[in-house]
């Protein structure tokens, strides 16, 4: 099993161990909860001119030493959908079937062979995670991506958080959880509205690039919050 956080930023080598690029995003299927490939940023030309991203199927790379290597026989394979429709789940808003905001996707564990999910880590945001603890859910409770958020089974909303400074604080912990959920509800609501606007305006790579910029902003905000 690999995690999104393990993959983002890792370098891939090509023929004769030459740099092929760096993984910038792990990509999921348009709707189903499954990893399908990677977005890879090639090295700049002459260290100056940035090149367009490349897209690789899940099985197009393999472990090699301490990094990853391109499997050339699979490098040109394409999915049965457009890469433009693939989804970046990292920091994507998460809601239950009934619409309850559960935070954001913090990390995802996935099988390198078929892309199926293991553990999924959710986050309210760094400061709230410190207070009430993080939350993990099984991959089989994730239902689909609805075009605006990752949707999980309703019973996940009842799963208690783990860890955090408020864990043993009794009533105080319950209050902290409620406060964190309200923060998550507001943050997820904003993220979903942005996703709707992006979806309505454009479904091309430009739109996905816009979402990734927003994703990076969320990540930076979480770091600053801590």
Beta strands, then each sheet from edge to edge (+ up, - down):
strand 1: 2-3
strand 2: 11-13
strand 3: 19-28
strand 4: 35-41
strand 5: 54-57
strand 6: 61-64
strand 7: 67-70
strand 8: 87-88
strand 9: 93-96
strand 10: 101-110
strand 11: 117-123
strand 12: 135-138
strand 13: 142-145
strand 14: 150-152
sheet 1: 1+ 10- 9+ 14+ 13-
sheet 2: 1+ 10- 11+ 12-
sheet 3: 5+ 4- 3+ 2- 7- 6+
sheet 4: 5+ 4- 3+ 8-
end
